[in-house]
Amino acid sequence: MPSNSGDLTRTSAADLGALLAAGEVSSVEVTRAHLDRIAAVDGDVHAFLHVNAAAMQTAAQVDADRVAGVELSALAGVPIAIKDVLCTLDMPSTSGSKILEGWIPPYDATVVARLRAAGMVPLGKTNMDEFAMGSSTEHSAYGPTRNPWALDRIPGGSGGGSAAAVAAFEAPVALGSDTGGSIRQPAAVTGSVGVKPTYGGVSRYGAIALASSLDQVGPVSRSVLDAALVHDIIGGHDPRDATSIPEVWPSMAAAARAGQTGDALRGVRVGVVKELDGDGGGFQAGVRQRFTETLDLMAAAGAEIVEVSAPNFEYAVAAYYLILPAEASSNLAKFDSVRFGMRSAVTGTVEDVMGATREAGFGPEVKRRIILGTYALSAGYYDAYYGSAQRVRTLIQQDFAACFEQADILVSPSAPTTAFRFGEKLADPLAMYLNDVTTIPANLAGVPGMGLPMGLAPEDGLPVGLQLMAPARQDARLYTVGAAIEQLLEAHWGGPLWAKVPELSRVERS
Amino acid sequence: MSEITPEQVAHLASLARISLTDAEIEQLTGELGAIVDSVAKVQEVATADVPATSHPIPLVGGMRPDVPGATLTTAQALAGAPDHDGSRFRVTAILGEEQ
Protein backbone atom coordinates (compact mmCIF):
# COMPACT_ATOMS: atom_id res chain seq x y z
CA MET A 1 0.00 0.00 0.00
CA PRO A 2 1.43 3.42 -0.90
CA SER A 3 2.50 5.68 1.94
CA ASN A 4 1.91 8.77 -0.15
CA SER A 5 -1.83 8.37 -0.44
CA GLY A 6 -1.70 12.15 -0.89
CA ASP A 7 -1.46 11.74 -4.64
CA LEU A 8 -4.48 9.64 -5.33
CA THR A 9 -4.26 10.13 -9.09
CA ARG A 10 -0.92 8.29 -9.22
CA THR A 11 -2.14 5.40 -7.11
CA SER A 12 -3.01 2.13 -8.82
CA ALA A 13 -6.59 0.85 -8.91
CA ALA A 14 -5.48 -2.14 -6.80
CA ASP A 15 -4.03 0.16 -4.12
CA LEU A 16 -6.99 2.53 -4.29
CA GLY A 17 -9.27 -0.46 -3.73
CA ALA A 18 -7.23 -1.44 -0.68
CA LEU A 19 -7.16 2.11 0.71
CA LEU A 20 -10.92 2.38 0.22
CA ALA A 21 -11.55 -0.99 1.87
CA ALA A 22 -9.37 0.00 4.83
CA GLY A 23 -11.31 3.23 5.18
CA GLU A 24 -8.17 5.34 4.70
CA VAL A 25 -9.73 7.30 1.87
CA SER A 26 -13.29 7.70 0.62
CA SER A 27 -14.52 7.25 -2.92
CA VAL A 28 -15.63 10.88 -2.79
CA GLU A 29 -11.99 11.91 -2.19
CA VAL A 30 -10.63 9.61 -4.88
CA THR A 31 -13.24 10.68 -7.42
CA ARG A 32 -12.78 14.37 -6.60
CA ALA A 33 -9.01 14.03 -7.08
CA HIS A 34 -9.52 12.58 -10.57
CA LEU A 35 -12.18 15.13 -11.56
CA ASP A 36 -9.79 17.89 -10.43
CA ARG A 37 -7.02 16.36 -12.51
CA ILE A 38 -9.34 16.21 -15.54
CA ALA A 39 -10.25 19.86 -15.02
CA ALA A 40 -6.56 20.76 -14.81
CA VAL A 41 -5.12 18.87 -17.77
CA ASP A 42 -7.87 17.76 -20.13
CA GLY A 43 -7.95 21.11 -21.89
CA ASP A 44 -4.54 20.08 -23.23
CA VAL A 45 -4.95 16.30 -23.46
CA HIS A 46 -8.60 16.13 -24.63
CA ALA A 47 -9.00 12.53 -23.53
CA PHE A 48 -12.65 13.05 -22.56
CA LEU A 49 -15.65 13.81 -24.76
CA HIS A 50 -17.94 13.95 -21.74
CA VAL A 51 -17.34 14.13 -17.99
CA ASN A 52 -19.92 12.41 -15.83
CA ALA A 53 -21.87 14.98 -13.81
CA ALA A 54 -23.13 12.22 -11.51
CA ALA A 55 -19.68 10.85 -10.62
CA MET A 56 -19.55 12.44 -7.16
CA GLN A 57 -23.06 11.22 -6.41
CA THR A 58 -22.10 7.65 -7.37
CA ALA A 59 -18.97 7.90 -5.23
CA ALA A 60 -20.99 9.11 -2.24
CA GLN A 61 -23.38 6.18 -2.68
CA VAL A 62 -20.49 3.68 -2.65
CA ASP A 63 -19.11 5.34 0.49
CA ALA A 64 -22.54 5.09 2.13
CA ASP A 65 -22.83 1.43 1.13
CA ARG A 66 -19.44 0.74 2.68
CA VAL A 67 -20.42 2.40 5.94
CA ALA A 68 -23.64 0.38 5.91
CA GLY A 69 -21.63 -2.84 5.66
CA VAL A 70 -22.69 -3.80 2.11
CA GLU A 71 -20.33 -6.38 0.61
CA LEU A 72 -18.28 -4.59 -2.06
CA SER A 73 -15.95 -5.64 -4.89
CA ALA A 74 -12.17 -5.11 -4.88
CA LEU A 75 -12.58 -2.01 -7.05
CA ALA A 76 -15.70 -0.53 -5.43
CA GLY A 77 -15.36 3.23 -5.29
CA VAL A 78 -12.50 3.28 -7.84
CA PRO A 79 -13.12 5.63 -10.80
CA ILE A 80 -12.97 4.41 -14.39
CA ALA A 81 -13.10 6.08 -17.81
CA ILE A 82 -15.24 4.52 -20.55
CA LYS A 83 -14.52 4.58 -24.27
CA ASP A 84 -17.30 6.34 -26.15
CA VAL A 85 -17.95 3.22 -28.25
CA LEU A 86 -19.80 1.77 -25.24
CA CYS A 87 -23.44 2.57 -24.55
CA THR A 88 -24.14 4.35 -21.28
CA LEU A 89 -27.62 5.17 -20.01
CA ASP A 90 -26.62 8.43 -18.35
CA MET A 91 -24.04 9.82 -20.79
CA PRO A 92 -23.95 10.53 -24.53
CA SER A 93 -22.46 7.70 -26.60
CA THR A 94 -21.20 8.96 -29.93
CA SER A 95 -18.48 6.52 -30.98
CA GLY A 96 -16.56 9.62 -31.97
CA SER A 97 -19.04 10.45 -34.74
CA LYS A 98 -21.13 13.52 -35.54
CA ILE A 99 -23.94 11.23 -36.65
CA LEU A 100 -24.48 10.23 -33.00
CA GLU A 101 -23.80 13.64 -31.44
CA GLY A 102 -25.64 13.90 -28.14
CA TRP A 103 -27.25 10.46 -28.46
CA ILE A 104 -28.08 8.93 -25.08
CA PRO A 105 -28.72 5.20 -25.45
CA PRO A 106 -31.74 3.59 -23.80
CA TYR A 107 -29.56 0.89 -22.23
CA ASP A 108 -26.12 0.22 -20.74
CA ALA A 109 -23.56 -2.01 -22.42
CA THR A 110 -23.15 -5.21 -20.38
CA VAL A 111 -19.58 -4.23 -19.45
CA VAL A 112 -20.82 -0.86 -18.19
CA ALA A 113 -23.61 -2.51 -16.20
CA ARG A 114 -21.00 -4.82 -14.67
CA LEU A 115 -18.76 -1.88 -13.69
CA ARG A 116 -21.69 -0.21 -12.02
CA ALA A 117 -22.67 -3.42 -10.22
CA ALA A 118 -19.08 -3.66 -8.93
CA GLY A 119 -19.37 -0.15 -7.50
CA MET A 120 -16.90 1.45 -9.89
CA VAL A 121 -17.43 5.15 -10.57
CA PRO A 122 -17.75 6.14 -14.26
CA LEU A 123 -15.76 9.36 -14.76
CA GLY A 124 -16.83 10.01 -18.32
CA LYS A 125 -16.53 8.97 -21.95
CA THR A 126 -13.23 8.95 -23.78
CA ASN A 127 -12.33 10.16 -27.24
CA MET A 128 -11.69 7.82 -30.15
CA ASP A 129 -11.37 7.69 -33.91
CA GLU A 130 -14.84 7.80 -35.46
CA PHE A 131 -16.46 4.35 -35.07
CA ALA A 132 -13.00 3.11 -33.98
CA MET A 133 -11.55 3.54 -37.48
CA GLY A 134 -8.03 4.82 -37.05
CA SER A 135 -4.72 4.65 -35.24
CA SER A 136 -4.32 8.22 -34.02
CA THR A 137 -7.69 9.72 -32.85
CA GLU A 138 -7.24 12.20 -35.71
CA HIS A 139 -10.41 10.74 -37.19
CA SER A 140 -12.54 11.72 -34.18
CA ALA A 141 -15.29 14.13 -35.20
CA TYR A 142 -14.56 16.01 -31.98
CA GLY A 143 -10.86 16.73 -32.51
CA PRO A 144 -7.84 14.60 -31.59
CA THR A 145 -6.57 13.54 -28.18
CA ARG A 146 -2.98 14.61 -27.46
CA ASN A 147 -0.31 12.26 -26.15
CA PRO A 148 0.60 13.17 -22.53
CA TRP A 149 4.25 12.34 -23.32
CA ALA A 150 4.38 14.94 -26.10
CA LEU A 151 1.33 17.05 -26.82
CA ASP A 152 2.23 17.47 -30.49
CA ARG A 153 1.97 13.72 -31.02
CA ILE A 154 -0.83 11.21 -31.45
CA PRO A 155 -1.95 9.03 -28.51
CA GLY A 156 -2.62 6.07 -30.81
CA GLY A 157 -6.04 4.90 -31.83
CA SER A 158 -8.71 4.21 -31.95
CA GLY A 159 -8.71 4.21 -28.15
CA GLY A 160 -6.33 7.15 -27.75
CA GLY A 161 -8.67 8.80 -25.26
CA SER A 162 -8.69 5.89 -22.82
CA ALA A 163 -4.91 5.40 -23.09
CA ALA A 164 -4.19 9.12 -22.65
CA ALA A 165 -6.61 9.31 -19.71
CA VAL A 166 -4.66 6.72 -17.72
CA ALA A 167 -1.26 8.00 -18.89
CA ALA A 168 -2.16 11.54 -17.82
CA PHE A 169 -3.46 10.34 -14.42
CA GLU A 170 -7.00 11.44 -15.25
CA ALA A 171 -8.26 7.93 -14.46
CA PRO A 172 -6.58 4.91 -12.86
CA VAL A 173 -8.21 2.52 -15.34
CA ALA A 174 -10.39 2.69 -18.43
CA LEU A 175 -12.29 0.53 -20.89
CA GLY A 176 -11.29 0.21 -24.52
CA SER A 177 -12.21 -1.83 -27.56
CA ASP A 178 -9.81 -3.54 -29.92
CA THR A 179 -10.71 -4.52 -33.49
CA GLY A 180 -7.22 -4.42 -35.01
CA GLY A 181 -5.10 -2.98 -32.19
CA SER A 182 -7.18 -0.13 -30.78
CA ILE A 183 -6.27 -1.06 -27.18
CA ARG A 184 -2.69 -2.34 -27.67
CA GLN A 185 -1.31 0.30 -30.06
CA PRO A 186 -2.46 3.29 -27.91
CA ALA A 187 -0.98 1.49 -24.88
CA ALA A 188 2.34 1.26 -26.75
CA VAL A 189 2.59 4.94 -27.63
CA THR A 190 1.38 6.22 -24.24
CA GLY A 191 3.42 3.89 -22.03
CA SER A 192 0.32 2.21 -20.62
CA VAL A 193 -1.10 -1.32 -20.41
CA GLY A 194 -3.99 -2.70 -22.43
CA VAL A 195 -5.50 -6.10 -23.08
CA LYS A 196 -7.53 -7.49 -25.96
CA PRO A 197 -9.19 -10.57 -24.47
CA THR A 198 -9.96 -13.76 -26.37
CA TYR A 199 -12.74 -13.15 -28.91
CA GLY A 200 -15.92 -13.90 -26.97
CA GLY A 201 -14.28 -13.49 -23.56
CA VAL A 202 -15.91 -10.14 -22.83
CA SER A 203 -19.45 -9.19 -23.85
CA ARG A 204 -19.96 -6.81 -26.76
CA TYR A 205 -23.63 -6.21 -25.98
CA GLY A 206 -23.97 -2.43 -26.12
CA ALA A 207 -20.62 -1.88 -27.82
CA ILE A 208 -21.33 0.06 -31.03
CA ALA A 209 -20.16 -2.50 -33.57
CA LEU A 210 -17.32 -1.87 -36.01
CA ALA A 211 -16.43 -5.34 -37.32
CA SER A 212 -18.38 -8.03 -35.53
CA SER A 213 -15.97 -10.90 -36.19
CA LEU A 214 -13.03 -8.88 -34.79
CA ASP A 215 -14.26 -6.51 -32.05
CA GLN A 216 -13.37 -7.17 -28.40
CA VAL A 217 -13.79 -4.98 -25.32
CA GLY A 218 -10.93 -4.91 -22.82
CA PRO A 219 -9.16 -3.08 -19.98
CA VAL A 220 -6.73 -0.14 -20.14
CA SER A 221 -4.50 0.71 -17.16
CA ARG A 222 -1.04 1.64 -15.90
CA SER A 223 -0.28 -1.82 -14.50
CA VAL A 224 -0.88 -5.45 -15.45
CA LEU A 225 -2.64 -6.19 -12.14
CA ASP A 226 -5.04 -3.28 -12.60
CA ALA A 227 -5.97 -4.54 -16.08
CA ALA A 228 -6.58 -7.98 -14.58
CA LEU A 229 -8.84 -6.62 -11.85
CA VAL A 230 -10.98 -4.81 -14.45
CA HIS A 231 -10.97 -7.88 -16.71
CA ASP A 232 -12.39 -9.97 -13.85
CA ILE A 233 -15.27 -7.50 -13.48
CA ILE A 234 -16.21 -7.15 -17.16
CA GLY A 235 -15.42 -10.67 -18.40
CA GLY A 236 -17.48 -13.83 -18.55
CA HIS A 237 -20.48 -15.16 -20.37
CA ASP A 238 -23.30 -12.82 -21.36
CA PRO A 239 -26.46 -14.42 -22.77
CA ARG A 240 -27.13 -11.17 -24.65
CA ASP A 241 -24.04 -11.65 -26.85
CA ALA A 242 -24.38 -14.73 -29.07
CA THR A 243 -20.58 -14.81 -29.58
CA SER A 244 -19.89 -14.81 -25.83
CA ILE A 245 -18.02 -17.96 -24.77
CA PRO A 246 -20.15 -19.91 -22.27
CA GLU A 247 -17.30 -20.85 -19.94
CA VAL A 248 -16.18 -19.97 -16.46
CA TRP A 249 -12.87 -18.12 -16.54
CA PRO A 250 -10.08 -18.22 -13.99
CA SER A 251 -9.29 -15.06 -12.03
CA MET A 252 -7.05 -12.82 -14.10
CA ALA A 253 -6.02 -10.94 -10.93
CA ALA A 254 -4.84 -14.21 -9.37
CA ALA A 255 -2.94 -14.93 -12.59
CA ALA A 256 -1.28 -11.49 -12.46
CA ARG A 257 -0.31 -11.98 -8.81
CA ALA A 258 1.16 -15.38 -9.70
CA GLY A 259 3.42 -13.52 -12.10
CA GLN A 260 4.80 -11.32 -9.33
CA THR A 261 6.41 -14.11 -7.34
CA GLY A 262 9.81 -13.56 -8.98
CA ASP A 263 10.11 -16.95 -10.65
CA ALA A 264 7.21 -16.99 -13.07
CA LEU A 265 9.29 -16.82 -16.26
CA ARG A 266 11.44 -19.85 -15.47
CA GLY A 267 10.97 -22.45 -18.19
CA VAL A 268 8.41 -20.39 -20.12
CA ARG A 269 8.93 -20.82 -23.86
CA VAL A 270 8.76 -17.33 -25.35
CA GLY A 271 8.28 -17.33 -29.12
CA VAL A 272 9.66 -14.37 -31.06
CA VAL A 273 7.58 -14.07 -34.21
CA LYS A 274 10.16 -13.67 -36.96
CA GLU A 275 7.78 -11.79 -39.24
CA LEU A 276 7.03 -9.19 -36.52
CA ASP A 277 10.48 -8.68 -35.03
CA GLY A 278 11.30 -5.66 -37.14
CA ASP A 279 14.02 -7.18 -39.30
CA GLY A 280 11.78 -6.77 -42.31
CA GLY A 281 12.08 -3.01 -42.08
CA GLY A 282 9.64 -0.30 -41.10
CA PHE A 283 10.48 -0.63 -37.39
CA GLN A 284 12.12 2.25 -35.55
CA ALA A 285 15.64 1.51 -34.23
CA GLY A 286 14.73 2.31 -30.62
CA VAL A 287 11.75 -0.05 -30.77
CA ARG A 288 13.98 -2.89 -31.95
CA GLN A 289 16.61 -2.06 -29.33
CA ARG A 290 14.17 -2.10 -26.39
CA PHE A 291 12.61 -5.30 -27.73
CA THR A 292 16.00 -7.06 -27.84
CA GLU A 293 16.88 -5.81 -24.36
CA THR A 294 13.56 -7.03 -22.97
CA LEU A 295 14.12 -10.47 -24.49
CA ASP A 296 17.55 -10.53 -22.82
CA LEU A 297 16.01 -9.67 -19.45
CA MET A 298 13.44 -12.44 -19.89
CA ALA A 299 16.12 -14.94 -20.82
CA ALA A 300 18.16 -13.96 -17.75
CA ALA A 301 15.05 -14.64 -15.65
CA GLY A 302 14.87 -18.19 -16.98
CA ALA A 303 12.64 -17.86 -20.03
CA GLU A 304 13.54 -19.92 -23.06
CA ILE A 305 13.57 -17.65 -26.11
CA VAL A 306 12.71 -19.44 -29.35
CA GLU A 307 12.24 -18.06 -32.84
CA VAL A 308 8.95 -18.97 -34.47
CA SER A 309 7.66 -18.24 -37.93
CA ALA A 310 4.22 -17.14 -39.09
CA PRO A 311 4.69 -16.77 -42.85
CA ASN A 312 1.09 -15.72 -43.55
CA PHE A 313 1.16 -12.76 -41.14
CA GLU A 314 2.47 -10.88 -44.16
CA TYR A 315 -1.05 -11.05 -45.59
CA ALA A 316 -2.84 -10.08 -42.37
CA VAL A 317 -3.12 -6.33 -43.00
CA ALA A 318 -4.53 -6.95 -46.48
CA ALA A 319 -7.07 -9.48 -45.19
CA TYR A 320 -8.02 -7.16 -42.34
CA TYR A 321 -8.67 -4.21 -44.66
CA LEU A 322 -11.12 -6.35 -46.59
CA ILE A 323 -12.90 -8.05 -43.69
CA LEU A 324 -13.19 -4.93 -41.55
CA PRO A 325 -14.65 -2.60 -44.20
CA ALA A 326 -17.03 -5.34 -45.36
CA GLU A 327 -18.41 -5.87 -41.87
CA ALA A 328 -18.36 -2.15 -41.07
CA SER A 329 -20.31 -1.24 -44.21
CA SER A 330 -23.02 -3.60 -43.00
CA ASN A 331 -22.93 -2.56 -39.32
CA LEU A 332 -23.02 1.14 -40.13
CA ALA A 333 -26.12 0.75 -42.32
CA LYS A 334 -28.12 1.21 -39.11
CA PHE A 335 -27.31 4.93 -39.12
CA ASP A 336 -30.24 5.68 -41.38
CA SER A 337 -31.57 8.99 -39.97
CA VAL A 338 -34.74 7.23 -38.80
CA ARG A 339 -34.34 5.60 -35.40
CA PHE A 340 -31.53 7.50 -33.69
CA GLY A 341 -28.83 10.04 -34.32
CA MET A 342 -28.78 12.89 -36.72
CA ARG A 343 -31.07 13.77 -39.62
CA SER A 344 -30.19 16.33 -42.26
CA ALA A 345 -32.85 18.95 -42.97
CA VAL A 346 -33.31 18.23 -46.67
CA THR A 347 -36.44 17.56 -48.68
CA GLY A 348 -37.08 14.45 -50.72
CA THR A 349 -37.72 10.79 -50.03
CA VAL A 350 -36.48 8.98 -46.95
CA GLU A 351 -33.65 7.67 -49.12
CA ASP A 352 -32.62 11.20 -50.09
CA VAL A 353 -32.64 12.21 -46.43
CA MET A 354 -30.63 9.13 -45.52
CA GLY A 355 -27.99 9.82 -48.17
CA ALA A 356 -27.67 13.48 -47.15
CA THR A 357 -27.49 12.57 -43.45
CA ARG A 358 -24.77 9.99 -43.97
CA GLU A 359 -22.86 12.40 -46.21
CA ALA A 360 -22.96 15.09 -43.50
CA GLY A 361 -22.65 12.80 -40.47
CA PHE A 362 -19.76 10.51 -41.45
CA GLY A 363 -16.14 11.65 -41.64
CA PRO A 364 -13.75 10.86 -44.51
CA GLU A 365 -12.26 7.66 -43.06
CA VAL A 366 -15.69 6.19 -42.34
CA LYS A 367 -16.86 6.96 -45.87
CA ARG A 368 -13.66 5.48 -47.28
CA ARG A 369 -14.13 2.21 -45.41
CA ILE A 370 -17.86 1.93 -46.14
CA ILE A 371 -17.21 2.39 -49.86
CA LEU A 372 -14.31 -0.08 -49.74
CA GLY A 373 -16.47 -2.60 -47.88
CA THR A 374 -19.34 -2.15 -50.29
CA TYR A 375 -16.90 -2.82 -53.13
CA ALA A 376 -15.45 -5.93 -51.45
CA LEU A 377 -18.94 -7.37 -50.99
CA SER A 378 -20.17 -6.52 -54.52
CA ALA A 379 -21.31 -9.27 -56.85
CA GLY A 380 -18.38 -10.19 -59.07
CA TYR A 381 -15.74 -9.14 -56.54
CA TYR A 382 -16.91 -11.04 -53.45
CA ASP A 383 -14.89 -14.22 -54.04
CA ALA A 384 -11.76 -12.39 -55.17
CA TYR A 385 -11.63 -10.06 -52.16
CA TYR A 386 -13.83 -10.92 -49.18
CA GLY A 387 -13.70 -14.66 -49.89
CA SER A 388 -9.91 -14.59 -50.26
CA ALA A 389 -9.53 -12.60 -47.05
CA GLN A 390 -11.49 -15.24 -45.15
CA ARG A 391 -9.15 -17.92 -46.48
CA VAL A 392 -6.15 -15.88 -45.33
CA ARG A 393 -7.77 -15.81 -41.93
CA THR A 394 -7.62 -19.60 -41.82
CA LEU A 395 -3.94 -19.52 -42.80
CA ILE A 396 -3.21 -17.06 -39.99
CA GLN A 397 -4.98 -19.27 -37.49
CA GLN A 398 -2.89 -22.20 -38.73
CA ASP A 399 0.27 -20.12 -38.28
CA PHE A 400 -0.71 -19.35 -34.68
CA ALA A 401 -1.38 -23.03 -34.02
CA ALA A 402 2.06 -23.96 -35.36
CA CYS A 403 3.76 -21.21 -33.30
CA PHE A 404 2.00 -22.29 -30.11
CA GLU A 405 3.33 -25.82 -30.57
CA GLN A 406 6.81 -24.38 -30.08
CA ALA A 407 6.07 -21.61 -27.59
CA ASP A 408 3.82 -20.91 -24.60
CA ILE A 409 3.54 -17.24 -25.42
CA LEU A 410 4.40 -15.11 -28.45
CA VAL A 411 6.06 -11.70 -28.31
CA SER A 412 6.61 -8.77 -30.66
CA PRO A 413 6.80 -5.01 -30.42
CA SER A 414 3.21 -3.66 -30.02
CA ALA A 415 3.77 -1.03 -32.69
CA PRO A 416 6.50 -0.43 -35.26
CA THR A 417 7.25 3.11 -34.09
CA THR A 418 6.78 5.48 -31.19
CA ALA A 419 4.05 8.14 -31.32
CA PHE A 420 4.14 10.09 -34.57
CA ARG A 421 3.25 13.75 -35.01
CA PHE A 422 -0.24 14.93 -35.89
CA GLY A 423 -0.83 15.03 -39.61
CA GLU A 424 2.16 12.85 -40.44
CA LYS A 425 0.13 9.94 -41.84
CA LEU A 426 -3.25 11.55 -42.35
CA ALA A 427 -2.90 12.07 -46.09
CA ASP A 428 -1.91 8.47 -46.78
CA PRO A 429 -4.53 5.94 -45.60
CA LEU A 430 -2.27 3.00 -46.48
CA ALA A 431 0.58 4.32 -44.29
CA MET A 432 -1.91 4.70 -41.43
CA TYR A 433 -3.15 1.13 -41.91
CA LEU A 434 0.39 -0.26 -41.58
CA ASN A 435 0.54 0.94 -37.95
CA ASP A 436 -1.51 -2.12 -37.10
CA VAL A 437 0.78 -4.69 -38.71
CA THR A 438 1.78 -6.16 -35.34
CA THR A 439 -1.63 -6.22 -33.70
CA ILE A 440 -3.99 -7.33 -36.49
CA PRO A 441 -3.05 -11.05 -36.56
CA ALA A 442 -4.42 -11.60 -33.02
CA ASN A 443 -7.80 -10.13 -34.01
CA LEU A 444 -8.03 -12.22 -37.16
CA ALA A 445 -7.34 -15.39 -35.14
CA GLY A 446 -9.33 -14.39 -32.04
CA VAL A 447 -6.39 -14.96 -29.69
CA PRO A 448 -5.78 -12.68 -26.68
CA GLY A 449 -3.08 -10.00 -26.74
CA MET A 450 -1.58 -7.65 -24.19
CA GLY A 451 0.40 -4.45 -24.66
CA LEU A 452 2.69 -3.19 -21.91
CA PRO A 453 5.53 -0.66 -21.80
CA MET A 454 9.11 -1.83 -22.41
CA GLY A 455 10.95 1.47 -22.14
CA LEU A 456 11.59 4.73 -23.95
CA ALA A 457 13.17 4.86 -27.39
CA PRO A 458 16.65 6.43 -27.02
CA GLU A 459 16.26 8.59 -30.14
CA ASP A 460 13.07 10.41 -29.08
CA GLY A 461 12.45 9.56 -25.41
CA LEU A 462 8.96 8.24 -26.20
CA PRO A 463 7.34 5.03 -24.92
CA VAL A 464 7.78 1.70 -26.67
CA GLY A 465 5.35 -1.19 -26.22
CA LEU A 466 5.76 -4.95 -25.94
CA GLN A 467 3.01 -7.22 -27.22
CA LEU A 468 2.28 -10.65 -25.72
CA MET A 469 -0.07 -13.13 -27.40
CA ALA A 470 -1.43 -16.37 -25.93
CA PRO A 471 -3.58 -19.16 -27.38
CA ALA A 472 -7.35 -18.60 -27.44
CA ARG A 473 -8.90 -18.86 -23.95
CA GLN A 474 -5.46 -18.58 -22.26
CA ASP A 475 -5.86 -14.94 -21.24
CA ALA A 476 -4.64 -15.81 -17.74
CA ARG A 477 -1.24 -16.72 -19.20
CA LEU A 478 -0.89 -13.16 -20.56
CA TYR A 479 -1.43 -11.75 -17.08
CA THR A 480 1.06 -14.09 -15.40
CA VAL A 481 3.80 -13.53 -17.96
CA GLY A 482 2.93 -9.82 -18.34
CA ALA A 483 3.13 -9.18 -14.61
CA ALA A 484 6.47 -11.02 -14.45
CA ILE A 485 7.93 -8.94 -17.29
CA GLU A 486 6.56 -5.73 -15.79
CA GLN A 487 8.23 -6.57 -12.47
CA LEU A 488 11.56 -7.30 -14.21
CA LEU A 489 11.45 -4.09 -16.22
CA GLU A 490 10.44 -1.91 -13.26
CA ALA A 491 13.29 -3.37 -11.19
CA HIS A 492 15.60 -2.56 -14.10
CA TRP A 493 14.26 1.01 -14.43
CA GLY A 494 13.97 1.65 -10.69
CA GLY A 495 10.21 2.29 -10.88
CA PRO A 496 7.31 2.28 -13.29
CA LEU A 497 7.71 3.90 -16.68
CA TRP A 498 4.73 6.18 -16.07
CA ALA A 499 6.73 7.96 -13.36
CA LYS A 500 8.75 9.51 -16.21
CA VAL A 501 5.84 11.11 -18.04
CA PRO A 502 6.43 14.89 -18.20
CA GLU A 503 4.38 17.17 -15.99
CA LEU A 504 1.68 18.65 -18.14
CA SER A 505 1.72 22.39 -18.40
CA ARG A 506 0.33 24.91 -20.83
CA VAL A 507 3.86 25.75 -21.98
CA GLU A 508 4.36 22.37 -23.63
CA ARG A 509 1.43 22.79 -25.93
CA SER A 510 2.56 23.43 -29.45
CA MET B 1 -3.60 -1.62 -61.27
CA SER B 2 -7.23 -1.90 -60.31
CA GLU B 3 -9.92 -0.59 -62.58
CA ILE B 4 -11.77 1.68 -60.13
CA THR B 5 -13.58 4.48 -61.99
CA PRO B 6 -15.47 7.53 -60.71
CA GLU B 7 -18.68 5.97 -62.07
CA GLN B 8 -18.03 2.88 -59.98
CA VAL B 9 -17.42 4.91 -56.82
CA ALA B 10 -20.63 6.87 -57.47
CA HIS B 11 -22.52 3.59 -57.81
CA LEU B 12 -21.00 2.19 -54.59
CA ALA B 13 -21.94 5.42 -52.81
CA SER B 14 -25.53 5.09 -53.95
CA LEU B 15 -25.60 1.47 -52.72
CA ALA B 16 -24.18 2.65 -49.39
CA ARG B 17 -26.66 5.57 -49.24
CA ILE B 18 -24.02 8.28 -48.93
CA SER B 19 -24.57 11.37 -51.11
CA LEU B 20 -20.89 11.97 -51.91
CA THR B 21 -19.86 15.21 -53.58
CA ASP B 22 -18.08 15.13 -56.93
CA ALA B 23 -14.85 16.14 -55.21
CA GLU B 24 -15.17 13.24 -52.75
CA ILE B 25 -15.87 10.80 -55.58
CA GLU B 26 -12.77 11.97 -57.38
CA GLN B 27 -10.57 11.65 -54.30
CA LEU B 28 -12.00 8.26 -53.30
CA THR B 29 -11.48 6.90 -56.81
CA GLY B 30 -7.73 7.37 -56.47
CA GLU B 31 -7.57 6.21 -52.85
CA LEU B 32 -9.76 3.17 -53.43
CA GLY B 33 -7.65 2.14 -56.41
CA ALA B 34 -4.47 2.25 -54.30
CA ILE B 35 -6.07 0.38 -51.40
CA VAL B 36 -7.61 -2.31 -53.62
CA ASP B 37 -4.26 -2.85 -55.35
CA SER B 38 -2.67 -3.32 -51.94
CA VAL B 39 -5.26 -5.65 -50.41
CA ALA B 40 -5.47 -7.75 -53.59
CA LYS B 41 -2.33 -9.37 -52.16
CA VAL B 42 -4.64 -11.83 -50.32
CA GLN B 43 -5.20 -13.60 -53.62
CA GLU B 44 -1.56 -14.76 -53.68
CA VAL B 45 -2.13 -17.34 -50.93
CA ALA B 46 -5.92 -17.76 -50.77
CA THR B 47 -6.07 -20.85 -52.91
CA ALA B 48 -9.23 -22.91 -53.32
CA ASP B 49 -7.97 -25.68 -51.02
CA VAL B 50 -7.87 -23.33 -48.01
CA PRO B 51 -11.21 -23.23 -46.16
CA ALA B 52 -12.70 -19.83 -45.27
CA THR B 53 -13.01 -18.68 -41.66
CA SER B 54 -15.82 -16.27 -40.83
CA HIS B 55 -15.62 -16.24 -37.05
CA PRO B 56 -12.42 -16.80 -35.07
CA ILE B 57 -13.95 -18.85 -32.24
CA PRO B 58 -16.62 -21.14 -33.69
CA LEU B 59 -19.63 -21.48 -31.42
CA VAL B 60 -22.84 -23.32 -32.06
CA GLY B 61 -26.17 -22.41 -30.54
CA GLY B 62 -25.76 -19.20 -28.63
CA MET B 63 -29.52 -19.13 -28.03
CA ARG B 64 -30.93 -17.56 -24.89
CA PRO B 65 -33.52 -19.44 -22.84
CA ASP B 66 -36.95 -18.67 -24.29
CA VAL B 67 -38.22 -16.56 -21.42
CA PRO B 68 -39.55 -12.99 -21.49
CA GLY B 69 -36.81 -10.47 -20.76
CA ALA B 70 -36.64 -6.72 -20.24
CA THR B 71 -37.55 -4.83 -23.39
CA LEU B 72 -37.58 -1.15 -24.26
CA THR B 73 -40.79 0.81 -23.82
CA THR B 74 -42.11 2.73 -26.82
CA ALA B 75 -40.99 5.97 -25.20
CA GLN B 76 -37.44 4.61 -24.69
CA ALA B 77 -37.25 3.35 -28.27
CA LEU B 78 -38.38 6.72 -29.63
CA ALA B 79 -36.26 8.81 -27.27
CA GLY B 80 -33.29 9.09 -29.64
CA ALA B 81 -35.26 9.43 -32.87
CA PRO B 82 -34.89 12.58 -34.98
CA ASP B 83 -38.69 12.70 -35.40
CA HIS B 84 -41.65 10.69 -34.14
CA ASP B 85 -45.37 11.02 -33.47
CA GLY B 86 -45.38 9.53 -29.99
CA SER B 87 -45.85 5.95 -31.10
CA ARG B 88 -43.98 5.64 -34.42
CA PHE B 89 -40.85 6.95 -36.14
CA ARG B 90 -41.78 9.72 -38.58
CA VAL B 91 -40.01 9.92 -41.95
CA THR B 92 -40.47 11.71 -45.24
CA ALA B 93 -42.03 9.97 -48.25
CA ILE B 94 -40.88 6.40 -48.79
CA LEU B 95 -41.55 6.53 -52.55
CA GLY B 96 -40.61 9.33 -54.94
CA GLU B 97 -43.10 10.89 -57.34
CA GLU B 98 -41.76 9.02 -60.34
CA GLN B 99 -42.70 5.73 -58.67
Interface residues (C-beta under 8 A of the other chain):
Chain A: W103 I104 P105 P106 Y107 T198 Y199 G200 S213 L214 P239 R240 A242 T243 S244 I245 P246 N312 Y315 A318 A319 Y321 L322 S329 A333 D336 S337 V338 R339 F340 G341 M342 R343 T347 G348 T349 V350 E351 D352 V353 M354 G355 A356 R358 E359 F362 P364 K367 R368 I370 I371 L372 T374 Y375 S378 A384 Y385 G387 S388 A389 Q390 R391 V392 R393 T394 L395 Q397 P429 L430 N443 L444 A445 G446 V447 A472
Chain B: I4 Q8 V9 L12 A13 S14 L15 A16 R17 I18 S19 L20 T21 E24 L28 E31 L32 A34 I35 V36 S38 V39 A40 K41 V42 Q43 E44 V45 A46 T47 V50 P51 A52 T53 S54 H55 P56 I57 L59 G62 M63 R64 P65 L72 Q76 A77 A79 G80 A81 P82 D83 F89 V91 T92 A93 I94 L95 G96
